[in-house]
Amino acid sequence: MKKLLFYFPLVLPFFLLSACGSDDAEEEEEKNVDINVVVKDDGTTNNGSIFSSIDDKNFYLDYIKYTVEEGHLTVSGYDKMGFKGIAKIVSKITYKGNTYEVLEIRGSSREHDYPSFYKCTVLTSITIPNSVTTIGRDAFQDCNNLASLTIGNSVTIIGNEAFKGTAWYENQPNGLVYAGRVAYKYKGTMLDNTSITLKEGTLGVADMAFYECNKLKAIIIPEGVITIGSHAFEYCI
């Protein structure tokens, strides 16, 4: 297995790579996170999920809001009255004769001020399927009871502070935190750590993962990493 060894004598600029990859060792386990739902003409579903239409582009499935965007679906919120705490994001939804893949969990941006699960204190568990590639900025921030996190094999982009303030994140030991196959954040001062080796099977490095890690001198990135996020190594002087 080839590895890349990066040294950081200067501040690094932002860069982004894209491709596709997988890890056969976890393939069987990841199949279990995929759920495909067909919404019938009468509003019932093939698997018993609860469906509720908002308009032509937005609907709830099991009290999780999905939005049609450019031929795919984005998780864009939840029903604050009906949602009970365990979220299983689906992979595909067939609705009105069209089948949409769920590719993204919405974060904060100039267009959208409210991330999909921001400050959802009732959320305790989230399962994210293989179809999802992006978890947006602040998407689960301050979901302080979120303790169980399962992520499929396609997530390569995790926005800044996506899991900040969750029980899952706070319970991670000091050191590098992995969310699925993405090196998400370095916890700790790194006063004694000048070299980091990412584990085999890593697909991405999240936004700001090593931001201001000023003692970092070298990082070994295994073959297969396909995305390095915004400001991931900024101020690694």
C-alpha positions in Angstrom: 0.0 0.0 0.0 1.5 3.3 -1.1 1.5 6.2 1.3 2.0 9.9 0.8 4.3 11.8 3.2 3.7 15.5 3.5 5.9 18.0 5.2 4.8 21.5 6.2 7.5 24.1 6.2 5.0 26.9 5.3 1.3 27.7 5.7 -0.7 25.6 3.3 -3.5 27.0 1.1 -6.9 25.4 0.7 -7.2 22.7 -1.9 -9.8 20.1 -2.8 -9.5 16.8 -4.6 -12.3 14.5 -5.8 -12.5 10.9 -6.9 -14.1 7.7 -5.6 -13.0 4.7 -3.5 -13.9 2.0 -1.0 -12.6 -0.4 1.7 -13.5 -4.0 1.1 -13.0 -4.9 4.8 -16.0 -2.9 5.9 -18.2 -3.5 2.8 -20.5 -6.1 4.3 -21.2 -3.9 7.4 -21.9 -0.8 5.3 -24.6 -2.6 3.2 -26.8 -2.6 6.3 -27.0 1.2 6.4 -28.8 1.5 3.1 -32.6 2.0 3.0 -34.6 2.4 -0.2 -38.2 3.7 0.1 -41.0 3.8 -2.5 -43.8 6.3 -1.8 -47.0 4.9 -3.3 -49.8 7.0 -4.9 -51.8 6.9 -1.7 -49.0 8.3 0.4 -48.1 5.0 2.0 -44.7 3.4 1.6 -43.2 0.0 0.8 -41.5 -0.3 4.2 -44.0 1.3 6.5 -42.2 4.7 6.8 -44.4 7.7 7.6 -44.6 10.0 4.6 -45.9 13.6 4.6 -45.7 16.0 1.7 -44.9 19.7 2.2 -44.8 20.8 -1.4 -43.5 19.6 -4.8 -39.9 19.9 -3.6 -40.1 19.1 0.1 -41.4 16.3 2.2 -41.0 14.4 5.5 -40.1 10.8 5.8 -40.2 9.4 9.3 -40.2 13.1 10.4 -36.9 13.9 8.6 -37.2 16.6 6.0 -35.9 15.9 2.4 -35.5 18.5 -0.3 -35.2 17.8 -4.1 -32.2 19.7 -5.4 -30.9 19.3 -9.0 -32.0 15.7 -9.4 -31.0 14.4 -5.9 -32.2 14.7 -2.3 -30.7 16.7 0.6 -31.6 16.2 4.2 -32.7 19.7 5.1 -34.3 19.5 8.6 -36.7 17.6 10.8 -40.3 17.8 12.2 -39.8 19.3 15.7 -43.2 18.0 16.7 -42.9 14.4 15.5 -39.2 13.5 15.6 -38.4 11.3 18.5 -34.6 11.0 18.5 -33.3 8.1 16.3 -32.6 9.1 12.8 -32.0 6.7 9.9 -31.3 8.6 6.7 -32.5 6.7 3.6 -30.4 6.1 0.5 -33.0 6.4 -2.2 -36.6 7.6 -2.4 -39.0 6.9 -5.3 -41.7 9.6 -5.4 -44.1 10.5 -8.1 -42.3 8.2 -10.6 -38.9 9.6 -9.9 -36.1 8.0 -7.9 -33.7 10.3 -6.0 -30.5 9.5 -4.2 -29.8 11.2 -0.9 -26.4 12.8 -1.3 -26.1 15.5 1.3 -27.0 16.5 4.9 -27.4 20.2 4.7 -25.2 22.5 6.7 -25.1 26.3 7.2 -24.2 28.5 4.2 -25.1 31.8 2.6 -28.2 30.3 1.2 -29.3 28.3 4.2 -28.9 29.7 7.7 -30.2 26.7 9.6 -28.3 23.4 9.4 -30.4 20.3 9.2 -30.1 19.0 12.8 -28.6 22.1 14.5 -29.3 22.0 18.3 -31.6 19.0 17.9 -31.3 18.0 21.6 -33.6 15.0 21.2 -31.4 13.4 18.6 -29.6 10.4 20.2 -28.6 8.3 17.2 -28.0 8.9 13.5 -27.3 6.3 10.7 -26.0 7.9 7.5 -26.2 5.6 4.3 -23.6 4.9 1.6 -25.2 7.3 -0.8 -24.4 10.4 1.3 -21.1 12.1 0.3 -21.3 15.4 2.2 -22.2 16.4 5.8 -22.4 20.2 5.9 -21.0 22.7 8.3 -22.7 22.8 11.7 -25.1 20.0 10.6 -25.2 18.3 14.0 -23.7 21.1 16.2 -24.9 21.2 19.8 -27.0 18.0 19.4 -25.7 17.3 22.9 -27.5 13.9 23.3 -26.2 12.5 20.0 -24.1 9.6 21.2 -24.3 7.0 18.4 -23.0 7.8 14.9 -22.9 5.4 11.9 -21.6 6.6 8.6 -21.6 4.8 5.3 -18.7 4.4 2.9 -19.1 7.5 0.6 -18.8 10.5 3.0 -15.6 12.4 2.1 -16.6 15.9 3.0 -17.4 17.0 6.6 -17.9 20.7 7.2 -16.4 22.7 10.0 -17.9 22.0 13.5 -20.4 19.5 12.0 -20.4 17.4 15.3 -19.2 20.0 17.8 -21.1 19.8 21.0 -22.4 16.3 20.5 -22.0 13.6 23.1 -20.3 11.4 20.4 -17.6 14.0 19.8 -17.1 15.0 23.5 -16.6 11.3 24.4 -13.8 10.8 21.9 -10.3 10.4 23.5 -7.8 13.2 22.9 -6.1 12.8 19.5 -7.4 12.5 16.0 -11.2 11.9 15.7 -12.6 9.8 12.9 -16.1 10.2 11.7 -16.6 7.1 9.5 -13.8 7.3 6.9 -13.0 11.0 7.4 -10.3 12.3 9.7 -12.6 14.9 11.3 -10.7 16.8 13.9 -7.6 16.8 16.1 -8.5 17.1 19.8 -5.7 18.3 22.0 -2.8 20.7 21.9 -0.4 18.5 19.9 2.4 19.7 22.1 4.1 16.3 22.0 2.9 15.1 18.6 5.0 16.3 15.6 4.0 13.5 13.2 0.6 12.0 12.4 -0.2 8.8 10.5 -3.8 8.6 9.2 -5.3 5.1 9.5 -5.7 2.8 6.4 -9.1 3.1 4.8 -9.3 6.9 5.4 -11.1 8.6 2.4 -11.0 12.2 3.5 -9.6 14.9 5.7 -12.4 17.2 7.0 -12.5 21.0 6.9 -10.0 22.6 9.5 -9.0 19.1 10.8 -5.5 20.2 11.7 -6.1 24.0 11.8 -3.5 25.8 13.9 -1.7 22.5 14.8 1.5 24.5 14.9 3.7 21.6 16.2 2.8 19.4 13.3 5.9 18.7 11.1 4.8 15.7 9.1 1.7 13.7 8.2 1.5 10.4 6.4 -1.7 10.1 4.3 -2.5 6.6 3.0 -3.4 5.8 -0.6 -7.1 6.2 -1.0 -7.6 9.6 0.5 -9.6 11.5 -2.1 -10.7 14.7 -0.4 -8.8 17.3 1.7 -11.1 19.9 3.1 -11.0 23.7 3.4 -8.3 25.1 5.6 -7.4 21.5 6.7 -3.7 22.4 7.3 -3.9 26.2 7.7 -1.4 27.7 10.1 0.5 24.5 10.5 3.6 26.7 10.5 
